[in-house]
Amino acid sequence: MVETAIAKPALLSFADARRVVEEYATTLTATEPELMLLLDGLGLVLAEELRADRDFPPFPRSTRDGFAVSAADTAKIPSRLRCVAEIKAGASAEDSVITLKPGEAAEIMTGAPVPAGADAVVMVEYTKRRADVVTVERSVKPGENVVAAGSEARQGAVMVARGTRITHSTVAIAAAVGRAEIAAYRRPRVAILATGDEVVDINFPPGPNEIRNSNSYSLAAQVYAAGGEPMILPVAADDADDLALLIGKGLAADLLLITGGVSMGKHDLVEQVLASLGARFRFTGVSIQPGKPVVFGEAVLRGETTPFFGLPGNPVSTMVTFQLFAQPVLDALSGAKPQPLPFAQAALKAPIQTRTGLTRFLPGHLGGTHERPEVELVRWLGSGDLMAVSQANCYIVVPPEREHFAAGEAVTVLLF
């Protein structure tokens, strides 16, 4: 294969690279919608609106066990009211169609319809009942402990918008409006290509200087969790022709992720092969650690344009750069708007000393309490240390101008 010169864009800052990816994501078209069983859509993106099939709630609903009353009857405490009915959740229309008169109350259960003539519910713990007489020991205001009919949603109103990632709460709303099937965008097909003569399939014993292909499987797990369909390709050798063949297969997917072969070594051929295939590079390096050599662009194969990422081959670099840069593109292909990165603040348990110049994402463990979250650096031996990242639940984000953080100082963390 003839070597192809690569016009490399300048090394970008983390913020600029993230902005390039997010802007690119807005130009992408989502995959095709599919009709599926409700639970099969969990984790995918809704391709339709979910609308209320009736008012929610369909009746004024009690939020407490107690007594339905007219608030005016409780203005003076204690007040004694005559209990004329009992209304339970799911009561028949005959049992619930009553009208309270002044001086009357109805025993009512949580979730039951509040009868006409009542505008509030007194919680049972503030009442005493003897036979049909209820003594109210605490006054209530109109609307207290009552959810008005239609206050959550009116019939026909959009309850969940198209483009929403389907979670347990989305499933609950779909079930509440009687939807056993929903339309969701299909999972984007994401080809995953690991490269390197030293990498062997996990089904084979590695030689003395070989490593098993963990990157393809960690990426597949991240892809699936993000709503994609991972397609693991055979490991590509450090050979331009072999790489070109497998990259060509990967470009038939909706997104191609390549791991390894993007650094500055003699046998790092990924960018050269991509350039020979006419790829357009949007960046070929970002000022971060780990993951500085990350590559992003697009290539055209048989008239179809496919975005690709070249992710560094060290395991932690692969995981970090997927979350930072590949996820927004996968979100867009899935039919969702790219989501902001999940940053939070926590106090350092111990000081951190590093060097300036790069935005660093260091494996950390977030703990403490809800009142004082704390984070500590997980001992790690660099971006090839799988043990470290397996013991972490976040990354501590160190900005490029900082080289020291004191114990107790607030730092930004990126949640997994």
WOQUIZI-V522410 format. One record per residue. N is the residue number from 1. RES is the residue in three letters. SS is DSSP state (alpha for helix, beta for strand, coil for the rest). OMEGA is omega in whole degrees, -180 to 180 (* if undefined). D_FIRST is the distance of its C-alpha to the first C-alpha in Angstrom with 1 decimal. Layout:
BEGIN
n->[N	N]
res->[RES	RES]
ss->[SS	SS]
omega->[OMEGA	OMEGA]
d_first->[D_FIRST	D_FIRST]
END
This chain:
BEGIN
n->[1	2	3	4	5	6	7	8	9	10	11	12	13	14	15	16	17	18	19	20	21	22	23	24	25	26	27	28	29	30	31	32	33	34	35	36	37	38	39	40	41	42	43	44	45	46	47	48	49	50	51	52	53	54	55	56	57	58	59	60	61	62	63	64	65	66	67	68	69	70	71	72	73	74	75	76	77	78	79	80	81	82	83	84	85	86	87	88	89	90	91	92	93	94	95	96	97	98	99	100	101	102	103	104	105	106	107	108	109	110	111	112	113	114	115	116	117	118	119	120	121	122	123	124	125	126	127	128	129	130	131	132	133	134	135	136	137	138	139	140	141	142	143	144	145	146	147	148	149	150	151	152	153	154	155	156	157	158	159	160	161	162	163	164	165	166	167	168	169	170	171	172	173	174	175	176	177	178	179	180	181	182	183	184	185	186	187	188	189	190	191	192	193	194	195	196	197	198	199	200	201	202	203	204	205	206	207	208	209	210	211	212	213	214	215	216	217	218	219	220	221	222	223	224	225	226	227	228	229	230	231	232	233	234	235	236	237	238	239	240	241	242	243	244	245	246	247	248	249	250	251	252	253	254	255	256	257	258	259	260	261	262	263	264	265	266	267	268	269	270	271	272	273	274	275	276	277	278	279	280	281	282	283	284	285	286	287	288	289	290	291	292	293	294	295	296	297	298	299	300	301	302	303	304	305	306	307	308	309	310	311	312	313	314	315	316	317	318	319	320	321	322	323	324	325	326	327	328	329	330	331	332	333	334	335	336	337	338	339	340	341	342	343	344	345	346	347	348	349	350	351	352	353	354	355	356	357	358	359	360	361	362	363	364	365	366	367	368	369	370	371	372	373	374	375	376	377	378	379	380	381	382	383	384	385	386	387	388	389	390	391	392	393	394	395	396	397	398	399	400	401	402	403	404	405	406	407	408	409	410	411	412	413	414	415	416]
res->[MET	VAL	GLU	THR	ALA	ILE	ALA	LYS	PRO	ALA	LEU	LEU	SER	PHE	ALA	ASP	ALA	ARG	ARG	VAL	VAL	GLU	GLU	TYR	ALA	THR	THR	LEU	THR	ALA	THR	GLU	PRO	GLU	LEU	MET	LEU	LEU	LEU	ASP	GLY	LEU	GLY	LEU	VAL	LEU	ALA	GLU	GLU	LEU	ARG	ALA	ASP	ARG	ASP	PHE	PRO	PRO	PHE	PRO	ARG	SER	THR	ARG	ASP	GLY	PHE	ALA	VAL	SER	ALA	ALA	ASP	THR	ALA	LYS	ILE	PRO	SER	ARG	LEU	ARG	CYS	VAL	ALA	GLU	ILE	LYS	ALA	GLY	ALA	SER	ALA	GLU	ASP	SER	VAL	ILE	THR	LEU	LYS	PRO	GLY	GLU	ALA	ALA	GLU	ILE	MET	THR	GLY	ALA	PRO	VAL	PRO	ALA	GLY	ALA	ASP	ALA	VAL	VAL	MET	VAL	GLU	TYR	THR	LYS	ARG	ARG	ALA	ASP	VAL	VAL	THR	VAL	GLU	ARG	SER	VAL	LYS	PRO	GLY	GLU	ASN	VAL	VAL	ALA	ALA	GLY	SER	GLU	ALA	ARG	GLN	GLY	ALA	VAL	MET	VAL	ALA	ARG	GLY	THR	ARG	ILE	THR	HIS	SER	THR	VAL	ALA	ILE	ALA	ALA	ALA	VAL	GLY	ARG	ALA	GLU	ILE	ALA	ALA	TYR	ARG	ARG	PRO	ARG	VAL	ALA	ILE	LEU	ALA	THR	GLY	ASP	GLU	VAL	VAL	ASP	ILE	ASN	PHE	PRO	PRO	GLY	PRO	ASN	GLU	ILE	ARG	ASN	SER	ASN	SER	TYR	SER	LEU	ALA	ALA	GLN	VAL	TYR	ALA	ALA	GLY	GLY	GLU	PRO	MET	ILE	LEU	PRO	VAL	ALA	ALA	ASP	ASP	ALA	ASP	ASP	LEU	ALA	LEU	LEU	ILE	GLY	LYS	GLY	LEU	ALA	ALA	ASP	LEU	LEU	LEU	ILE	THR	GLY	GLY	VAL	SER	MET	GLY	LYS	HIS	ASP	LEU	VAL	GLU	GLN	VAL	LEU	ALA	SER	LEU	GLY	ALA	ARG	PHE	ARG	PHE	THR	GLY	VAL	SER	ILE	GLN	PRO	GLY	LYS	PRO	VAL	VAL	PHE	GLY	GLU	ALA	VAL	LEU	ARG	GLY	GLU	THR	THR	PRO	PHE	PHE	GLY	LEU	PRO	GLY	ASN	PRO	VAL	SER	THR	MET	VAL	THR	PHE	GLN	LEU	PHE	ALA	GLN	PRO	VAL	LEU	ASP	ALA	LEU	SER	GLY	ALA	LYS	PRO	GLN	PRO	LEU	PRO	PHE	ALA	GLN	ALA	ALA	LEU	LYS	ALA	PRO	ILE	GLN	THR	ARG	THR	GLY	LEU	THR	ARG	PHE	LEU	PRO	GLY	HIS	LEU	GLY	GLY	THR	HIS	GLU	ARG	PRO	GLU	VAL	GLU	LEU	VAL	ARG	TRP	LEU	GLY	SER	GLY	ASP	LEU	MET	ALA	VAL	SER	GLN	ALA	ASN	CYS	TYR	ILE	VAL	VAL	PRO	PRO	GLU	ARG	GLU	HIS	PHE	ALA	ALA	GLY	GLU	ALA	VAL	THR	VAL	LEU	LEU	PHE]
ss->[coil	coil	coil	coil	coil	coil	coil	coil	coil	coil	coil	beta	coil	alpha	alpha	alpha	alpha	alpha	alpha	alpha	alpha	alpha	alpha	alpha	alpha	coil	coil	coil	coil	coil	coil	coil	beta	beta	beta	beta	beta	alpha	alpha	alpha	alpha	coil	coil	coil	beta	beta	coil	coil	coil	beta	beta	coil	coil	coil	coil	beta	coil	coil	coil	coil	beta	beta	coil	coil	coil	beta	beta	beta	beta	coil	alpha	alpha	alpha	alpha	coil	coil	coil	coil	beta	beta	beta	beta	beta	beta	beta	beta	beta	coil	coil	coil	coil	coil	alpha	alpha	alpha	alpha	coil	coil	beta	coil	coil	coil	coil	beta	beta	beta	beta	beta	coil	coil	coil	coil	beta	coil	coil	beta	coil	coil	coil	beta	beta	beta	beta	alpha	alpha	alpha	beta	beta	beta	beta	coil	coil	beta	beta	beta	beta	coil	coil	coil	coil	coil	coil	coil	coil	coil	beta	beta	coil	coil	coil	coil	coil	beta	coil	coil	coil	coil	beta	beta	beta	coil	coil	coil	coil	beta	coil	coil	alpha	alpha	alpha	alpha	alpha	alpha	alpha	alpha	alpha	coil	coil	coil	coil	beta	beta	beta	beta	beta	coil	coil	coil	beta	beta	beta	beta	beta	beta	beta	coil	coil	coil	beta	beta	coil	coil	coil	coil	coil	coil	coil	coil	coil	coil	beta	beta	coil	alpha	alpha	alpha	alpha	alpha	alpha	alpha	alpha	alpha	alpha	alpha	alpha	coil	coil	coil	beta	beta	beta	beta	coil	coil	coil	beta	coil	coil	coil	alpha	alpha	alpha	alpha	alpha	alpha	alpha	alpha	alpha	alpha	alpha	coil	coil	coil	coil	beta	beta	beta	beta	beta	coil	coil	coil	coil	coil	coil	coil	coil	coil	coil	alpha	alpha	alpha	alpha	alpha	alpha	alpha	coil	coil	coil	beta	beta	beta	beta	coil	coil	beta	coil	beta	beta	coil	coil	coil	coil	coil	beta	beta	beta	beta	beta	beta	beta	coil	coil	beta	beta	beta	beta	beta	beta	beta	beta	coil	coil	coil	alpha	alpha	alpha	alpha	alpha	alpha	alpha	alpha	alpha	alpha	alpha	alpha	alpha	alpha	alpha	alpha	alpha	alpha	alpha	coil	coil	coil	coil	coil	coil	coil	coil	coil	beta	beta	beta	beta	beta	beta	coil	coil	coil	beta	beta	coil	coil	coil	coil	coil	beta	beta	beta	beta	beta	beta	beta	beta	beta	beta	coil	coil	coil	coil	beta	beta	beta	beta	beta	coil	coil	coil	coil	coil	coil	coil	coil	alpha	alpha	alpha	alpha	alpha	coil	coil	coil	beta	beta	beta	beta	beta	coil	coil	coil	coil	coil	beta	beta	coil	coil	coil	coil	beta	beta	beta	beta	beta	beta	coil]
omega->[180	179	-179	178	-178	174	-173	171	180	175	-176	169	178	-178	-179	180	178	179	178	-179	-178	178	178	-177	-179	-179	-173	176	-179	175	-176	177	175	175	-176	175	-172	-176	177	-180	-177	-179	177	-176	-177	-178	178	173	171	-176	179	179	173	177	176	-11	-178	179	175	-169	176	178	-179	165	-180	-178	175	-175	164	-177	-180	-179	-179	-178	178	-175	-1	175	-179	-177	178	179	-173	-177	172	-177	179	176	-179	-179	178	180	-179	-178	-175	-180	176	177	178	174	176	-180	-179	177	176	174	-173	-180	178	179	-179	180	178	-174	174	-178	176	178	179	176	174	180	-173	-178	178	-179	169	-179	172	-174	-178	-179	178	175	-179	-174	178	-178	177	177	177	179	-177	179	178	172	-175	177	178	-176	177	178	174	178	-179	-179	176	179	175	-176	170	-180	179	174	-174	178	179	180	175	178	180	179	179	179	-179	179	171	-178	175	177	178	175	178	176	180	177	174	177	-176	177	-178	-176	173	-177	174	178	-177	-174	178	179	-176	-180	-178	178	180	173	-176	-177	-180	177	178	-175	178	-175	-179	-177	175	177	178	178	178	179	-177	179	-179	176	179	176	-177	177	-176	178	175	178	179	176	176	-178	-173	-178	178	178	-178	-180	-176	174	177	177	-179	-180	174	178	177	-179	179	175	178	179	-177	175	-178	179	-172	-177	-178	-176	176	-167	-171	-178	179	-180	178	179	179	178	177	-178	173	-177	176	163	-180	177	-179	-177	179	170	-6	173	-175	-176	-175	-176	178	177	179	179	-180	178	-179	176	-179	179	-178	174	178	170	168	-176	178	-171	177	-170	-179	177	180	-178	-178	-175	173	-178	-176	-168	-176	-176	179	178	178	175	-177	178	180	-180	-179	171	177	-177	175	176	-177	178	175	179	178	178	179	176	-179	-178	176	176	180	179	179	173	-179	167	-173	177	-171	-179	-179	176	-177	179	-177	-180	178	179	180	175	-179	-179	176	179	174	178	-180	-175	179	-170	174	-172	179	-179	-178	-176	178	179	-178	172	178	170	172	-176	180	-179	-172	-177	-178	175	-179	170	180	174	-179	-180	178	177	175	174	175	-179	176	*]
d_first->[0.0	3.8	6.3	8.9	12.6	14.7	18.3	20.1	23.6	26.3	27.2	29.7	33.0	33.6	35.9	33.6	30.7	33.0	34.3	30.9	30.3	33.9	33.7	30.5	32.2	35.0	32.8	31.8	33.5	34.9	34.4	37.0	40.5	41.8	45.4	46.0	48.7	49.8	48.7	45.3	44.6	45.1	42.2	40.9	41.7	44.7	44.0	47.6	50.7	53.2	56.7	60.1	62.0	65.3	66.6	65.4	67.8	69.8	73.0	74.2	73.0	74.8	72.6	75.3	78.0	81.3	83.6	82.9	85.4	86.2	85.3	88.6	90.5	89.1	90.1	93.0	92.4	93.4	93.5	94.7	93.2	93.9	91.1	91.1	87.9	84.9	81.4	78.6	74.8	74.3	78.0	79.1	79.8	83.5	83.5	81.6	83.2	86.1	87.3	88.7	91.8	92.7	93.6	91.5	88.4	86.1	84.5	80.7	77.6	74.1	72.2	75.4	76.4	78.8	81.9	83.3	85.8	83.7	81.2	80.4	80.3	82.2	80.4	82.5	82.9	84.9	87.4	90.3	91.5	94.8	95.5	94.6	94.8	91.7	92.3	89.4	89.3	86.4	86.0	82.9	81.5	80.6	77.1	77.1	75.3	74.6	71.3	72.3	71.3	68.1	67.4	64.0	62.9	64.7	64.1	61.0	59.6	55.9	55.9	52.1	49.7	46.6	43.5	45.4	43.7	45.9	47.8	51.1	53.1	51.3	52.1	55.7	56.1	54.5	56.9	59.8	59.2	59.0	55.3	54.3	51.0	48.8	45.8	42.8	39.2	37.0	34.8	31.4	28.6	26.6	23.4	23.0	19.9	20.3	17.6	17.9	18.3	21.9	22.7	24.4	26.2	29.8	31.1	30.0	31.5	29.3	28.9	30.5	27.5	26.3	27.4	28.1	26.3	29.1	27.0	26.2	29.9	31.3	29.1	30.3	33.8	33.4	31.9	34.7	37.4	36.1	36.5	33.0	31.8	29.2	26.6	25.1	21.7	20.7	19.5	15.7	14.6	12.9	9.6	6.6	6.8	10.5	10.8	9.3	11.8	14.6	14.3	14.6	17.7	19.0	19.0	21.5	24.0	26.2	24.6	21.6	22.3	19.6	21.2	19.7	16.5	17.8	19.6	19.0	18.0	15.3	13.9	14.5	11.2	12.8	13.3	9.9	8.6	11.9	11.6	8.6	11.0	13.7	15.7	18.8	19.9	23.6	23.7	21.5	24.4	28.1	31.0	32.0	32.4	31.0	27.9	27.1	23.2	23.5	21.2	22.4	21.2	20.6	18.1	19.0	18.2	20.3	22.7	23.4	22.9	22.3	23.0	21.1	21.9	19.9	22.8	23.2	23.3	26.8	29.2	31.6	28.9	27.5	31.1	32.1	29.2	29.5	33.2	32.8	30.0	28.8	32.4	33.4	30.5	31.5	35.1	34.5	32.6	35.6	38.1	39.4	39.6	37.6	40.2	41.0	40.0	43.0	44.3	47.7	49.9	51.3	53.1	51.5	53.2	52.1	50.7	47.0	45.6	42.1	40.4	40.0	36.9	35.2	36.5	36.8	37.1	38.9	39.9	43.6	46.5	48.7	52.3	55.8	58.0	57.9	60.1	58.0	54.4	53.0	49.6	48.5	45.2	43.9	43.3	39.5	37.2	34.3	31.7	31.0	34.7	35.1	38.8	39.5	38.1	39.8	43.1	42.5	43.5	42.3	40.4	42.5	41.2	41.6	41.2	39.3	42.6	44.4	44.4	47.6	49.4	52.8	54.2	55.7	53.6	52.1	48.3	45.9	44.4	41.6	42.6	40.3]
END
